[in-house]
Amino acid sequence: MTEPRGATDLIGSFAALCADERAFRAWYDVALPRVYGFIYARAGGDTTLADDILATAFTEAIRARDTFDGRADPVTWICTIARNRLIDHYRREARDRARHLRVVVGDLTTSDGRQWETVDARDAIQDALASLAPLERTALLLRYRDGYSIRETARLIGRSEGATASLVTRARDRVRAAYPGGLE
């Protein structure tokens, strides 16, 4: 099998690039906006996540520079690494959210103090909570499951008390609408 024309040059140039601090810095300054734009769009505008994935992707690329085969531009290769790290992040987040919701649903009680007795009720509550935005879900669970006051919840999520009270009210109303037998 023949290598694509220029593949050897790309392999050698990327390895040399990583070894030459000045050259790497110049290349990095050009490559960074391309890679960041790719990640940012796929991170749903979450700058913290995009920054974390960006750092991870470049770090992994530099560490694995000897595995770079030159079939693509190094920026494309780093974007592939970033995409894979984003997929890992979203999978881990989904597993954690599902695990957390199972625990929460198991702890929820009805307004008269009885534990949820059927799997159907637990599934309905889990679905109702899953439909909330992450910040709404967090605020609602801190307030009602963990027993924090609005003031404590506001401090924990980094919002004002008024904004937190509104957030909790909206979240509670959305859960009630999704599951009418729901939370008190």
C-alpha positions in Angstrom: 0.0 0.0 0.0 1.4 3.4 -0.9 1.3 6.4 1.4 -0.6 9.4 0.3 1.7 12.0 -1.3 3.2 14.2 1.4 2.2 11.8 4.2 5.8 11.3 5.2 6.3 15.0 5.1 3.3 15.6 7.4 4.5 12.9 9.8 8.0 14.3 9.9 6.9 17.9 10.0 4.5 17.3 12.9 7.1 15.4 14.9 9.6 18.2 14.2 7.0 20.8 15.0 6.5 19.3 18.5 10.3 19.3 19.0 10.7 23.0 18.0 9.1 25.3 20.6 9.1 28.3 18.4 7.7 26.5 15.3 5.1 24.8 17.5 4.0 28.1 19.0 3.5 29.7 15.6 1.6 26.6 14.3 -0.4 26.4 17.5 -1.5 30.1 17.2 -2.9 29.3 13.7 -4.4 25.9 14.6 -6.0 26.9 17.9 -8.9 28.9 16.5 -9.8 26.1 14.0 -9.7 23.4 16.7 -11.5 25.6 19.3 -14.3 26.5 16.8 -14.8 22.8 16.0 -15.1 21.9 19.7 -17.1 24.9 20.8 -19.8 24.2 18.2 -20.1 20.6 19.4 -20.0 21.5 23.1 -23.2 23.5 22.8 -21.5 26.8 23.6 -20.2 25.6 26.9 -16.9 27.4 27.1 -15.7 25.5 30.1 -16.2 22.2 28.4 -14.7 23.5 25.2 -11.6 24.7 27.0 -11.2 21.4 28.8 -11.6 19.4 25.7 -9.2 21.7 23.8 -6.5 21.2 26.4 -7.0 17.5 26.5 -7.0 17.1 22.7 -3.7 19.1 22.2 -2.1 17.3 25.1 -3.1 13.9 23.8 -1.9 14.8 20.3 1.5 15.9 21.6 1.9 12.8 23.7 0.8 10.6 20.8 2.8 12.4 18.1 4.6 9.2 17.2 1.3 7.6 16.3 0.4 10.4 13.8 0.4 8.7 10.4 0.2 11.7 8.2 -3.1 10.7 6.4 -4.6 14.0 7.5 -3.6 17.5 8.4 -2.5 17.6 12.1 -5.4 19.9 12.9 -7.9 17.4 11.5 -6.3 14.7 13.6 -6.5 16.9 16.7 -10.2 17.6 15.9 -10.8 13.8 15.7 -9.2 13.4 19.1 -11.4 16.3 20.5 -14.5 14.7 19.0 -13.7 11.4 20.7 -13.1 13.2 24.0 -16.5 15.0 23.7 -18.2 11.7 23.0 -16.6 10.2 26.1 -17.7 13.3 28.1 -21.3 13.1 27.0 -21.4 9.3 27.6 -20.0 9.7 31.0 -22.4 12.6 31.8 -25.4 10.4 30.6 -24.3 7.5 32.8 -23.8 9.8 35.8 -27.2 11.5 35.2 -28.9 8.1 34.9 -27.2 6.8 38.1 -28.0 10.0 40.0 -31.7 9.9 38.9 -32.0 6.3 40.0 -30.8 7.3 43.4 -33.0 10.3 43.6 -36.1 8.5 42.4 -35.4 5.8 45.0 -35.4 8.4 47.7 -38.4 10.4 46.7 -41.6 10.1 48.7 -45.2 11.0 48.0 -46.8 14.0 49.6 -48.3 11.8 52.3 -44.8 10.4 53.2 -45.1 6.9 51.5 -42.3 5.6 49.5 -42.9 5.2 45.8 -44.3 1.7 45.5 -44.2 1.0 41.8 -41.6 1.0 39.1 -44.0 2.9 36.9 -44.1 5.8 39.3 -40.3 5.8 39.7 -39.9 5.8 35.9 -42.3 8.6 35.5 -40.5 10.8 38.1 -37.2 9.9 36.5 -38.5 11.0 33.1 -39.9 14.2 34.6 -36.6 15.0 36.2 -34.6 14.1 33.1 -36.7 16.6 31.1 -35.3 19.5 33.2 -32.3 21.5 32.2 -29.3 20.5 34.3 -29.3 23.6 36.4 -33.1 23.3 37.0 -32.7 19.7 38.1 -29.7 20.5 40.3 -31.6 23.4 42.0 -34.8 21.3 42.5 -32.9 18.3 43.9 -30.8 20.5 46.3 -34.0 22.2 47.5 -36.4 19.3 47.9 -34.3 16.1 48.0 -31.3 17.4 50.0 -33.3 19.9 52.1 -31.3 23.0 51.4 -32.9 26.4 51.8 -33.3 28.7 48.8 -30.4 30.8 50.2 -28.1 27.7 50.5 -29.2 26.4 47.1 -28.4 29.8 45.6 -25.0 29.8 47.1 -24.3 26.3 45.8 -25.3 27.0 42.2 -23.9 30.5 42.1 -27.1 32.4 41.6 -29.0 35.1 43.5 -31.7 34.1 45.9 -34.4 35.6 43.7 -33.1 33.9 40.6 -32.8 30.6 42.5 -36.3 30.8 43.9 -37.7 31.4 40.3 -35.6 28.6 39.0 -36.8 26.1 41.6 -40.4 27.2 41.1 -40.2 26.7 37.3 -38.5 23.3 37.8 -41.1 22.2 40.3 -44.0 23.3 38.0 -42.4 21.5 35.1 -42.1 18.3 37.1 -45.7 18.6 38.3 -46.9 19.1 34.8 -44.9 16.1 33.6 -46.0 14.0 36.5 -49.2 15.2 38.1 -49.0 12.9 41.1 -45.6 14.4 41.7 -43.7 16.4 44.3 -44.9 18.5 47.1 
